[in-house]
Each structure stands twice: as structure tokens, then as C-alpha cells.
Amino acid sequence: MTVAPAHRTAEDHHGGPRRLVGPLAALGGRLAGPHDLLLMQCPGSLRPVGGGELPDWARSVLRVHPWVTVGRAPAVLGGPADTPPPVRCTRDVEAAPEQWLPVTVRGAERGRRLDALAPRAAVARTLRPEQLVGREGLLPSRRVTAVPALAALPAAGRLVAEHRLAWGPIGAVGYELGTGVPVTGPLSPLRLVLRAPQPVSRRDALMLRRALDRLSVPVQAELETRYGAVLLAEYASGAPTLTLLTPDGPREVHDPWFPRGRQWHLP
């Protein structure tokens, strides 16, 4: 008896399945976090923040590369204001499309961005910054060598590892490692997120900042606490008041791990 070959899931050019079954599988049963990369099943279901339809340039980009980056803003329940009903993805017939995630669409031109809301039901795949570590091998070796921010990534990773912090690349470097789209320029900084659920001493932060400053490219690192993110350079400077980036906007705090009392509110 001849057995028919099993159906093979189409794969994207940068490794891994192009689609998984449902947003729960794609998100691993968790909420999407800032800097996560999301592959959208139905990119046309995105809605610009503030209402209206997607501009033509965004539609063109999403047709070729349906990847978006999660922003630091609260998710929205229900339909976004002043927008038509969402497009339900036929592959996720049991998903609830009423939870909308804040995302950014990266344009082909430098600096072109669109803040939008994406229905959680349309998420096909997710990549966290930590999952992008070591993916330089998926890029052409000539490109990694030629682009300073990509070439410096392994050295930056070794410096962060000495402080036992989970980390991952974000920004242009993270987007290129996750999607394979060559968006990192010769002057692009190397942006990193450092997971710091527990307090990091100012001394350790200063040592790490000085070590990263010795690399051949500018490094912009942020410490991600349970309440938001603070820039490593600002925290290491010893400033008594810090800017904590939260889903509800920036806040002035004295301690990013214990943002209590009046310092939680900006004047």
C-alpha cells in the first residue's frame, strides 16, 4: 500500500514554520512583551493608532514581511476606537480577536514607522529578544562582518553574560536577526534589553556600562524590571531620579525595582 507523504508546513526563508496553530501556540500561553517580534497571519487586520486604514506603504511592507514589533503600551480590549470591526483569521476560528496588542510597523525607509494595534488572534509566531541570540549564523557572513552593530553582538553578549543577566538584541539588529530583512545600517547602534527582575547594584551597572562603552559601536542597553525599563547608562550614572519606561508612559522613580510613593507620578 502506498502511503501519501505527510503535508509539510511552509517555512519562511529565515528558518522555522511560517505559521503555527493559533495565538496560544504562537505566544506560548503568555502575553506579548515589549520588543517581541510577531509574525502576523492577517497583516491587513492591523489598525493604526488613532483610527483609519493602513497607509499604502505599510500594506506593501506587510505583504512581503508581515513582522511587527511589540511596543510598550497596554493591550486594548474590545475594538479600537473609530475603526471597522477586525478581520478574523480563518486559521484561528476559536481565537478571540478583541484583545489588541500595541505594535510598530517598520518601513523600508530609514525612520519610517507606524504605531498600530494588532489583534492577538492574528499572531502566528513570536520571537523574544532572548531567542535572537546566536542567530547571526543565519545571516550572510559578509554582511555580519561589514555591519559594525552585527559584528559586535557576540562580544557584547560575552560582557553581559559575565553579569548573569538574560539578554537579547532589539531595535534594527533584533529585527534583522529575527526576520532576515537587512535593516541594520553602518551607523546603527547596538540596542540590548537586559532582563533584571531582581535589583542590580549601581556598581555592577557601572562596570557593565564601561565595558560596553569600549566596544567599537555605540551600545544602548536597558534594564527591564518587573515594572518597566530604565536605561543602563542612566542607572549607572548614579542619578537620584530615574526615568522608568512603563506601559502607561514614562515615570520618575528613585528605585526602578520598587517604584512606590509619590515618585511614581511625573509632575
N, C-alpha and C positions, 0 to 999 in steps of 0.2 A: 504494500500500500504506500502510495506517495504522500508524504506529509507536506502541506503547504508551508513555505517559510514564514516565520513569525514576522508580524508587522514591526518595522523599525521606526522609532521616533526620529523625525528630522532633527539634525543637530545644527547649531549655529557654527559660524566659521571660527569661533574663539573657544570652542570646547564646551561640552555639556549639552543637555537637552534644551531645545528652544522653548518647549512648553512642558509644564508639569500639570498634574490634575488638581485644579482648584487652588485658591489662595492660601488655604491652611497648609497645604504641602509646600507651596512656594515660600511662605513666610515662616515655616517651621513652628506654627502654632503660636507665634509671638507677634507683638506689634512692631511695625517697621520703625527704625530709629534714624536719627539724622545721619546723613552721608551714605545710607544704604543705597545701592543701585537696584532698580526694579525694572524687569523686563515686562512690558505690558502686552497682554493678548489683544486688547482692543484700544490702541492708542487714540482712536477717534473719540473715545468716551471721556478723554480729559477735558476739563473746563477751566479756562483762565480764571485766576483770582479776580473777583470783581464782576464776573459775568461776561457774556458774549461768547463768540466762537473762537476756535483756534485760528491764529493767523496762518496765511498760506505757507510761510517759511517753516513754521512748526510742524505743519502737516507733512511737508516734504521731508523734513528730518526724521520724523517718527515713522514714516513709511519705510525708510531704509534702515534706521537704527532706533527701534522702539524702546530705548532705555531712558529712564528718568532718574533723578537723584532726589532722595527724600530730604525735605527741608526741616528746619527746626521751628515747627509751628504745630498747634494742636490739630488732631484729626477732627473732621466735621461730620456730625451725624445728621441724616436727612439729606435733602437736596441742597446744593449750593444756591445762594440767593440769585434770582434773576437769570436762571439757566433752565433750559429744557430738561425733561427727565433724562436720566442717564441711560446709556446704551448697555444693556445686559449682555454679557458674553455668553454665547451659546454653549461654550465648553464648561461653563460654571453655572448650570441651571439652578443649583441649590444655594449659590452664594448670595449673600446679602449685599446689594450694591449701595446701600445707603451710608456706609462708612467711607468717607473720602479722605485721602491722605495728601498732605501738602508736598508737592514735588516741584522740581525745576527742570525745564526742558533746555538743553544746551544746544545753541545754534551752531551752524557751520562757521560763522564769522566770529572772530575774537570778541568777547564781551557781550554777545547776543544771548540773552536769557529770557525765559518766560516762566513766571510763577503760576502754577496751576494746581488743580485738585484732581486726584486720580481715584476712581472707585476701587476699593480693596478687592472687589470681585474680579477685577481685570488683571490682577498681578499674576504673572505666570512663573516668574523666577526672581529670587532675590540674592544679592551678593553683599555681605557685610564687609567693611574695610579690612577686617582681620582675614577674610578669605582671599584677599587680593595679594597678600604677602607671598612672594616667590613666583608670581605669575609673569615675571619678566621673561622667563623662558618661552612663553607663548608669543612673544613679540619678535620681530626680526632682530637678530643680534646687532646688525649695523645700526638700527635705529636706537637701540638701548645705548650703544656706545656713543652715538652722536648727540643724544639729548641729555644735557647735564643732570636734570632732575631725575630721569630714569636711571642713569648710571650711578647716581649717589644713593639710590634706595637701599641696596644691601648694606652699605657702610652705616647708614642711619639706623637700620634695623638692628645691627650689632650693638650700637650705642644704647638704644632703648632697651634691648634685652638685658644689658648689664644692670638695669634698674628693675627688672622683673615686672614690666608693665606690658599688658596686652596692647597691641597697636595695629594700625593699618594705614595705608595711604589714602588720601582723599583729594578732592579737587581734580585738576586736569590729569594728574598721574593716576589717581584711583580710577577715574573714568576710562582712561585708555587701557589700563590693566584689566578692567572688568569687561569692556566691550570690544577692544581691539581697534577702536577708532583713533587715529593718530591726531589727538588734540593738544598734546603737550608741546609747547614751543621752546625754543632755545633759551628764553629768558623766564620761563615758568618757574615759580618757586616749588619746592617740595613741601607739600602740606601733609601733616600727620595728625591722626587722632590717637591719644594715649588714654586707655581705659584706666581710670583711677577711682574705683568705688570706695576705696579706703584712703585716708589722708596721706599726702606726700609731703615730706618736710621741705621747707624752703631751701635748706642746704642741698638736698638731693636734686631739687628742681634747678637750682643754680648750676650745679655740676653738669647736669644733663644739658642745660641750655648752652653752656660754654662749649661742651663737646660738640653739639650740633652746629654751633656757630663756626667751628673750624672746618666744616665740610666745604666743598667747592661751590655749593649752591645755597641760596637763602632757604632756610627751613622755617616754616611756620607750623608750630605744634600747638595743640590744645589739649588740656586735661579734661577728660569727660568724667564728671562726678555723677552721683545719682540725681542731682538737681539741675544739672546743666553743664556747660563747658566754660572754662577760663583759659585764657592764653598762657602758655607756659612762660613766655618771656615776661608777661606782666606779673605773674605769681612769683617768679624767681627774682624779680626786681626788689621785692620786699615792701611794695606799696601797701599801706594800711587798708585802702579801699580798692576793691577789685570789681571788674565788670563780669558778671555771670550771665552767660547767654542761655536763656530758658525758652521753652515753647511759647511762653506768654510775653516774650520780649526781654531786653537786657535789664538787669537789676544790679544795683550797687550793694556789695556784701563785704564783710570783713573776713569771712571764712566760707569758701565755696562748698565745703562739706557739711557745714552747719549754718545755713543761711536763715537765721532766726532774728526776730525782733524787728525794729524799725529799719535796719539796714536793708531789709528785703525790698523796700519800695524806693524807686527813684523819685527825687523831688519833682 
